[in-house]
């Protein structure tokens, strides 16, 4: 799978590097506007630009996978002596990598802007309120899990659409509908499972001293508060089974049902 990862990086790194360079240049431009624009305007534009960054990365990652099964570059990928599972795994790894780099750039941009506006270091501000190492570690792990789930759903939707519908003209629209329906069904069943089996497991964190107890993260399956890391056991098992099944299902379709 290492060769697939290198192949994926080689095929896309210029596009992503150009995108990241543009974002960094824009953030540098915003720094020059401090003292000329209102602080709220600078922060608002920074949020907007970073939101656009993540949306653009998502589009590029989705297009990269779609091109493998709809365009000519798929001939090379699927004629290599590697399994569909390895192809999928390499796509997920690289997709997560681009998102993590985007997250790092966004964090640095906010840190720089806040430091320039307030004269205070964002890291020091956070460190005075939270266990920064624990907070960052939990945040990164949670982000990686959510990204893997998102990418698996996207890739499964694209692959299923490609296998079931050979045409290309409206395949993107059909794939989008499949993605929306799939997310709705998964979320609805997860909600019902949590209602029927509400048992939870709590892990003590003692992470912060002044953020309150309403929950830093709360998506129904996992809740993170300053004091506890709470997991709904039934929902977690259900989601694990669903996304493992989605991985193997997508890998199977890539390996056995693709006619490039």
N, C-alpha and C positions, 0 to 999 in steps of 0.2 A: 504493500500500500504506500510505501515511502515514495516510489516512483510516480504514483498517481498524484500524491500531494505536491511533488516537485513540478509535475506537468500542469497541475491546476494553478500553482503559484506563477509559473512561467507564463501561462496564458492570460492571467488577469492582473498581475501586480502593477503594470503600467497604468491601467485604468484607475485602480484604487489609490495608487501613489499620487496620481494627478488630482484626484478628488480630495485626498487628505491635504495636499499642498495648497489647493484653493481655499479650503476651510481655514488652514493655518494663516494664510495671507489675509483673509477676511478678518480673523480674530486680531491680527496685528493692526489692521486698519481701524478696528473699533477702539483699540488702545490709544490711537492718536486722536480720537474724538473725545476722550475724557477731558472735561473742562469746557468743552464746546457743546456737547449734548447733555441732556439730563441723564442722571444715573439710571433711572427707571427705563429710559429708552435704550440705553446701551445693554442693560441686562436683558430686556425684552428681545432685542435683536439677536443677542447671543443665544438665547433660548431657541428662537426661531431658526437660526442657522444650524444649530446642533440637531434640532428636530429634522430639518431637511437632510442633514448628513445621514442620520439613521434611516430615513425613508429611502434615500438614494442608495445606500448600501444594501438595503433589503431588496430593492429593485434589481440591482446589479447581481446579487447572489441568486435571485430567482431566475434571471435571464441566463446566467451562466449554466445553471442546471438545465433549463429549458432548451438551450442551444445544443446541449449534448444529445438530446433525444429527438430534436426537430431539424437540426442543421447538419452540415457536412462533417463537422468536427466529431460528431457521434460515431462516424465510421471508424475513426482511429481508436476512440475510447473502448468501444464494444467489440473490437477485433483483437484487443490485447488479451493475453492469457490470464485475466484476473476475473474474480467473481463480481456479480452485481452488488454484493454486500460491501466489497472493498471500494467499489466506485462510489457507492452511497456514503460509506464511512469517510472517505477522503473529502467528499463534498461538504459533509457536515463539519469536519475539522476545520477546513479552510473558511467556511462560512462563519463559524464561531470566532475564528481568528480575526477576520475583518471587523466583526462587531466589537470584539474586545479592544482592538486598536482604536476604533471609533469612540468607544467609551473612554479610553485613556486620553485621547485628544480632547474630548468634551470636558473631562474633569480638569485637565490642565488649563483649558480656556477659561472655565469658570473660576478656577483658583487664581489665575492671573488677573482677570477682570475684577474680582472681589478684592484682591490684594491692592490693586491700583486705585480702586474707588474708596476703600475704607482704610487703607494703610495697615490692615491686619492680615495675617497669614491664615488662610482657610483651614489648613491642617492644624494649626494651633487652636483655632476656634473650636474645631470638631474634637480635638484631643482633650479640651477642657470639659467636654460634655459627655464623651463616649470613650469606650475602649476602641481606639481607631483601628488597631490590627484585627480585632475580632469582627468589628463592623465591616471592614473591607473584605475580609475572608468570606464572611457569610454572604455579603453582597455579590462577590464574584461567583461563588458556587451557585447561588440562586440564579444569577444572570445566565450562567452557562446552561443550567438545567432548562430554564425557560427558552433559551435560544435553540437548544437541541429539540425541544418539543415543537417550537414554531417551525423550524426547518424541516423536521420530519413530516409535519402536516402539509407544508408547502410541497415538498418533494413527492409525497404520496399522492397528493391531488394532481400534480402535473403528470406523474407516471401513469396513474389510473386513467386519466383523460386520454393520454397518448395511446394506451393499449386499447381502450374501449372505442375511441373516436380517432380515426386515422387522419382526418382532415386537419388542416392547419389554420384555415381562415378564422374560425371562431373558437378554436381550441383553447385560446387564452381565456376567453370569457367563460367557457364551460368549466375550465379548471378553477377559475375564481369562484364560481358558484359552488363547485364541489368543496372547495376550501371553506367557504362560509358555512355550508350545511354540515360539513364534518365537524367544525369547531362547535357549532350549536348542539349537535347530537352528543358529542363528547362532554361538553359542559353540562348539558341537561341531565345526562345519566350520572355524572359525577355529583351533581347537586342532590339527586334522588338517593344515591348510594350513601352520601353523608347524612341525609335525613334518617334513613333506615338504620344505619350503623354509625351513631354519633361518637363512638369511643375515640378518645384522643390520647396522645402521648406527649407529655411536657418535658422539655429539657431545660434546666436552669441555665441562664446566661449571665445575669447580673452585668449587663453590657453597658448600661448608661445610668446616669443619676439625675437627668433633668429633661428627658424627652417625653415624659408622660407614659401612659400605659394603653393608649388607643391602638397601638400596633404600627410598627414600621412597615411591615409587609403583611397583607391579609388578602389571600386569594381564595379562601374557602378550604383549600387543601392544606396550606401551610400558613401559619400566623406567627410573625416574629414581633415580640414586644420587648421592651427593655429588660424584662425579667425572665421571659420564657420563649423558647422555640417550640411552638405547638404544632403537632402533625395529626391530622385526621387519618387514622390508620386505614380505614376501609377505602377512603378516597385515594390515598397514596398508593395502595396496592392496585386499585382499579386503574389509575393513571399509568403506573408502571407497566401493567399488563398491556394496556392499550398502545403505549408508545413502543414497547418492545415488539408487539405484534405489527405495528406500523413499519418499524425498521425491517423486520424480516419479510413483511408483505411487499414493501417497496423493492427490497433487494431481490426477491423472487421474481417480481415482474421485470426488473431490469435484466436479470440473467436469462429468463426463460421466455418472455413474451415480447421482447423488443425486436422489431423487424426494421433495422436501419437500412 
